């Protein structure tokens, strides 16, 4: 069993609520984000992603690939939120904080990615190695830069988020004694 009481002291309902809530936020973000990507370069999904039998519409392809990616990234992220933020005897991170942290990561990730895409659009210079781009037309340079930047930014922001959660819980593990109290 993945979540026994020895690992997570929360009711299963809370655990599943966190995992599902985080995944739904990431899935919603991914679908909207990829709809923007497909509006810039439909070939990003029609030529450079695996085809899906029976799906020809680039917007539908983008949505399906976004949902698939959100499962692979969103469910593990939710599991880590539960594991780092709620397990054990230490004070638990409120569910609302986990959700707000996730939204903040998504917002900051998109801001950085859009800035990278605008930078490429204005300068037409990709910031990553040429081998990371399937072709060097401006639309693909923009969309690939945005995608790579999203993955890298989300990774580093997630690490920072989990480090902050861990430190917060560690610093609040046991109630502090009042000044001048005797230690046993």
C-alpha positions as CSV (number, residue, x, y, z in Angstrom):
1,X,0.0,0.0,0.0
2,X,1.5,3.4,-1.0
3,X,0.0,5.4,1.9
4,X,-0.1,3.5,5.1
5,X,-0.7,5.3,8.4
6,X,3.0,5.0,9.2
7,X,3.9,7.1,6.2
8,X,1.1,9.7,6.1
9,X,-1.0,10.4,9.2
10,X,-3.7,12.1,7.1
11,X,-7.0,10.5,6.2
12,X,-6.8,9.1,2.7
13,X,-9.4,11.7,1.6
14,X,-6.9,14.5,2.4
15,X,-4.1,12.7,0.7
16,X,-6.1,12.0,-2.5
17,X,-7.5,15.6,-2.4
18,X,-3.9,16.9,-2.5
19,X,-2.7,14.6,-5.3
20,X,-5.9,15.2,-7.4
21,X,-6.0,18.9,-6.8
22,X,-2.3,19.4,-7.7
23,X,-2.7,17.3,-10.8
24,X,-5.8,19.2,-11.9
25,X,-4.0,22.5,-11.6
26,X,-1.0,21.2,-13.6
27,X,-3.3,19.6,-16.2
28,X,-5.3,22.9,-16.6
29,X,-2.1,24.8,-17.0
30,X,-0.6,22.4,-19.5
31,X,-3.7,22.4,-21.7
32,X,-3.9,26.2,-21.8
33,X,-0.1,26.5,-22.3
34,X,-0.1,24.1,-25.2
35,X,-3.0,25.8,-26.8
36,X,-0.8,28.9,-26.9
37,X,2.1,26.9,-28.3
38,X,0.0,25.4,-31.0
39,X,-1.3,28.8,-32.1
40,X,2.3,29.9,-32.6
41,X,3.5,26.8,-34.4
42,X,1.0,24.0,-35.2
43,X,3.9,21.9,-36.5
44,X,5.2,21.7,-33.0
45,X,2.6,19.1,-32.4
46,X,1.8,17.8,-35.9
47,X,5.5,17.1,-36.9
48,X,7.5,16.9,-33.7
49,X,5.3,15.0,-31.3
50,X,4.2,11.4,-31.6
51,X,1.1,11.1,-33.8
52,X,-2.1,9.9,-32.2
53,X,-4.2,7.7,-34.5
54,X,-7.4,9.4,-35.6
55,X,-6.4,12.8,-34.3
56,X,-5.5,15.3,-37.0
57,X,-6.5,18.6,-35.4
58,X,-3.4,20.3,-34.0
59,X,-5.3,21.8,-31.1
60,X,-6.7,18.4,-30.2
61,X,-3.2,16.9,-30.4
62,X,-1.8,19.7,-28.2
63,X,-4.6,19.0,-25.6
64,X,-4.0,15.3,-25.5
65,X,-0.2,15.6,-25.3
66,X,-0.7,18.2,-22.5
67,X,-2.9,15.9,-20.5
68,X,-0.5,13.0,-20.9
69,X,2.4,15.1,-19.8
70,X,0.4,16.4,-16.8
71,X,-0.1,12.9,-15.6
72,X,3.6,12.1,-15.8
73,X,4.6,15.3,-14.0
74,X,1.5,16.2,-12.0
75,X,0.9,13.0,-10.1
76,X,4.5,12.7,-8.9
77,X,4.4,16.4,-7.9
78,X,1.3,15.7,-5.9
79,X,2.8,12.7,-4.3
80,X,5.9,14.7,-3.3
81,X,3.6,17.5,-1.8
82,X,2.1,14.8,0.4
83,X,5.4,13.1,1.2
84,X,7.3,16.3,2.0
85,X,4.5,18.4,3.3
86,X,2.4,16.1,5.4
87,X,4.1,12.9,6.5
88,X,5.3,12.0,9.9
89,X,4.8,13.7,13.3
90,X,5.9,17.2,12.4
91,X,3.5,20.0,11.8
92,X,1.7,19.5,8.6
93,X,1.8,22.0,5.8
94,X,-1.8,23.2,5.2
95,X,-3.5,21.9,2.0
96,X,-4.2,25.4,0.9
97,X,-0.4,26.2,1.1
98,X,0.4,23.2,-1.1
99,X,-2.2,24.4,-3.6
100,X,-1.0,28.1,-3.5
101,X,2.6,27.0,-3.9
102,X,1.7,24.9,-6.9
103,X,-0.1,27.8,-8.5
104,X,2.8,30.1,-7.8
105,X,5.2,27.7,-9.5
106,X,2.9,27.5,-12.5
107,X,2.6,31.3,-12.7
108,X,6.3,32.0,-12.3
109,X,7.2,29.2,-14.8
110,X,4.9,30.7,-17.4
111,X,6.2,34.2,-16.9
112,X,9.8,33.1,-17.3
113,X,8.9,30.9,-20.4
114,X,7.0,33.8,-22.0
115,X,9.9,36.1,-21.4
116,X,12.2,33.6,-23.1
117,X,9.9,33.2,-26.0
118,X,9.7,37.0,-26.4
119,X,13.5,37.2,-26.2
120,X,13.8,34.7,-29.1
121,X,11.1,36.5,-31.1
122,X,13.0,39.8,-30.8
123,X,16.5,38.5,-31.2
124,X,15.9,35.3,-33.2
125,X,18.7,33.7,-31.2
126,X,17.9,30.5,-29.3
127,X,19.3,30.4,-25.7
128,X,19.8,26.7,-25.7
129,X,22.2,24.5,-27.8
130,X,21.2,24.2,-31.5
131,X,20.8,20.4,-31.1
132,X,17.8,21.0,-28.8
133,X,15.8,22.4,-31.7
134,X,14.3,20.2,-34.4
135,X,14.5,23.0,-36.9
136,X,15.5,26.7,-36.9
137,X,12.4,28.5,-38.2
138,X,11.3,31.3,-35.9
139,X,8.0,29.7,-34.8
140,X,9.8,26.5,-33.7
141,X,12.6,28.4,-32.1
142,X,10.0,30.3,-30.1
143,X,7.9,27.3,-29.1
144,X,10.8,25.0,-28.3
145,X,12.5,27.7,-26.2
146,X,9.3,28.2,-24.3
147,X,8.9,24.5,-23.7
148,X,12.5,23.9,-22.6
149,X,12.3,26.9,-20.4
150,X,9.1,25.7,-18.8
151,X,10.5,22.3,-17.9
152,X,13.8,23.8,-16.6
153,X,12.1,26.5,-14.6
154,X,9.4,24.3,-13.2
155,X,12.1,21.8,-12.1
156,X,14.2,24.4,-10.2
157,X,11.1,26.1,-8.7
158,X,9.8,22.8,-7.6
159,X,13.1,21.9,-5.9
160,X,13.0,25.3,-4.1
161,X,9.4,24.8,-3.1
162,X,10.1,21.4,-1.6
163,X,13.2,22.7,0.2
164,X,11.1,25.5,1.7
165,X,8.4,23.1,2.8
166,X,11.0,20.7,4.4
167,X,12.8,23.5,6.2
168,X,9.4,25.0,7.4
169,X,8.4,21.7,8.8
170,X,11.8,21.0,10.4
171,X,11.8,24.4,12.1
172,X,8.4,23.8,13.5
173,X,8.8,20.2,14.5
174,X,8.3,20.7,18.2
175,X,6.7,23.7,20.1
176,X,9.3,26.1,21.4
177,X,9.7,26.5,25.1
178,X,8.8,29.8,26.7
179,X,11.7,32.0,27.6
180,X,13.1,31.1,31.0
181,X,11.4,27.7,31.2
182,X,13.4,24.8,32.7
183,X,14.5,22.0,30.4
184,X,14.1,18.5,31.5
